[in-house]
């Protein structure tokens, strides 16, 4: 009974807490993890991310088309290796551009921040700053084990 009361009180307290003023945007907005953002900074970050997402959306669509073209080529009775190599290079080029867009956006965002905010941003955006995803890790391990791998067939 006491445990139930404590849980209810804790839940109500958690629900009653408001989001910080800096976190004006919907979920998955990384600027919410930076304390002390001004409205101007937040708007600039949102604009930078929107531009990057718009650019990458088209690139990702192009990437899927190129992958489908590659798969079609691989299904041919006698695949042309030079054409396949060319398609793989096109896919790599698109992936490179997507990564450049993300990196350039990060640089632009960091230019909007104070040194203290940059530290928060860097901590959140480095692998050490990200929380592990145990469910994804478990799925990856299961998928790997389900594959016909020589080291699992010993």
PyMOL commands that set and color helices and strands:
alter all, ss='L'
color gray80, all
select helices_A, chain A and resi 2-16+30-33+39-74+81-111+115-125+134-146+150-152
alter helices_A, ss='H'
color red, helices_A
deselect
rebuild
show_as cartoon
